[in-house]
């Protein structure tokens, strides 16, 4: 399998991810679809994240490690991985999240049977320790640009994109919410994101990382509306009010 061109490239930024990276990689190795590569970009971790990834890479040639020379944030890390990736399809998985074993197989079939360029799935939430919280985030059947402005329901860990259709793309260099900005960029070009309402991923919550900080997420969403999407104040506030409503509903 290692000599074949991978169909799916998995994009994983990592920073001080030693506590979870083994579980994340294991969830990829367990995939029923096996023609993948996993590109892990270490963003200058100060723990033993790199050593753990190197051990996995030595045993499985589908796992690749890229080491950044200075801490640059998840957007830069993901863009390095996107440049390195050779698969037609790219999927995103952060270094503390996990996938169900059938995730790639089912989502790839969903995309290929319908010729979709951009898809996402439902996911469930687990605690910092990995305990299931009996909380799920559903995937709407479809999302366009205006839908996503009002409801940022697309989980980064669930996204798969066909680069044969979209062409190469990069994430905006934001410290957080760069995933939202990227999905908006693609949808603004006229693509539609299609949802599989099946739980195929596990999102870890409760740790102090920047992406989990609710206040910073609120501020960054406003920043994306005003400075990235250049919405006027009225439109930005209208979208933000819908976003806040859905964010609260999602956590309930």
Protein Blocks (a to p, Z undefined) as FASTA:
>chain_A
ZZpccfbdcddddehkllmmmmmmmmmmmpmblbbcdddddehiablmlmmmmmmmmmmm
kbccdddfbdebjklmmmmmmmmpmbfbdcdddfkbccdfklmmmmmmmmmmnopabdcd
ddddddfkopaehiacdddfbdcfklmmmocfbcfklgccdfklnopadddddfbhklmm
mmmmmmmnopacddddbdfbdcdehiabfklmmklmmmmmmmmmmmmnopafklmmmmmm
mmmmmmmmmmZZ
